[in-house]
Amino acid sequence: MKQLTIRVADAELERRILDLAEEEGLSMNQAAVRLLAKGAGLRHGKQQTSTIGESLDDLAGTWTETEETSFLESTALFEMIDEELWQ
């Protein structure tokens, strides 16, 4: 495994690396490598594919119970069947 030293002069990029490390429980190195891989079009060490349906995989399982409840309440209207349309 090669070693690479990166000097981050951009405060926004540094903040993003720190945020990702904190959110995901990663070291700064792991967070930086993950962002580098993503920027290179790689995903978890594999080439990203354009398979339909995988674009939201990173979001799966990330909602809190409160967010889920809010979403379900706000979209409940779309589950209702308009009986007049089906006659």
C-alpha positions as CSV (number, residue, x, y, z in Angstrom):
1,M,0.0,0.0,0.0
2,K,1.4,3.4,-1.0
3,Q,1.5,6.3,1.3
4,L,0.4,9.8,0.1
5,T,0.6,13.0,2.0
6,I,-2.0,15.6,1.2
7,R,-1.8,19.2,2.4
8,V,-5.3,20.6,2.5
9,A,-5.2,24.4,2.0
10,D,-8.9,24.7,1.4
11,A,-10.9,25.2,4.6
12,E,-14.2,24.0,3.1
13,L,-12.6,20.8,1.9
14,E,-11.0,20.2,5.3
15,R,-14.3,20.8,6.9
16,R,-16.0,18.2,4.6
17,I,-13.3,15.6,5.4
18,L,-13.8,16.2,9.1
19,D,-17.6,16.1,8.8
20,L,-17.5,12.8,6.9
21,A,-15.0,11.3,9.4
22,E,-17.3,12.3,12.3
23,E,-20.6,11.2,10.6
24,E,-19.2,7.8,9.5
25,G,-16.9,7.1,12.5
26,L,-13.9,7.2,10.2
27,S,-10.4,8.4,10.6
28,M,-9.5,11.5,8.6
29,N,-7.4,9.3,6.4
30,Q,-10.3,7.0,5.6
31,A,-12.6,9.9,5.0
32,A,-10.1,11.5,2.6
33,V,-9.6,8.2,0.7
34,R,-13.4,7.8,0.4
35,L,-13.8,11.3,-1.0
36,L,-10.8,10.7,-3.4
37,A,-12.4,7.4,-4.6
38,K,-15.7,9.1,-5.1
39,G,-14.1,11.9,-7.0
40,A,-12.3,9.4,-9.2
41,G,-15.6,7.7,-10.1
42,L,-14.9,4.7,-7.8
43,R,-17.2,3.4,-5.1
44,H,-16.0,1.2,-2.3
45,G,-13.0,0.2,-4.4
46,K,-15.0,-0.7,-7.4
47,Q,-15.8,1.2,-10.6
48,Q,-19.2,2.9,-10.3
49,T,-21.8,1.5,-12.6
50,S,-24.8,3.2,-14.1
51,T,-27.2,0.5,-12.9
52,I,-30.7,1.8,-12.6
53,G,-31.6,2.1,-8.9
54,E,-28.2,2.3,-7.3
55,S,-27.9,6.1,-7.2
56,L,-29.7,6.3,-3.9
57,D,-27.9,3.4,-2.2
58,D,-25.9,5.8,0.0
59,L,-29.1,7.2,1.4
60,A,-30.6,3.9,2.3
61,G,-30.9,3.5,6.1
62,T,-29.8,7.0,6.9
63,W,-33.2,8.5,8.0
64,T,-34.0,8.9,11.6
65,E,-37.4,7.6,12.9
66,T,-38.6,11.2,13.0
67,E,-37.6,11.8,9.4
68,E,-39.3,8.6,8.3
69,T,-42.5,9.5,10.1
70,S,-42.5,12.9,8.6
71,F,-42.0,11.6,5.1
72,L,-44.7,8.9,5.4
73,E,-47.1,11.5,6.8
74,S,-46.4,14.0,4.0
75,T,-46.8,11.4,1.2
76,A,-49.8,9.6,2.7
77,L,-52.0,11.5,0.3
78,F,-50.4,9.7,-2.7
79,E,-51.5,6.3,-1.3
80,M,-55.2,7.3,-1.4
81,I,-57.3,5.9,-4.3
82,D,-59.7,8.2,-6.0
83,E,-62.7,5.9,-6.5
84,E,-64.2,8.2,-9.1
85,L,-61.3,7.6,-11.4
86,W,-61.7,3.9,-11.3
87,Q,-65.4,3.7,-12.4
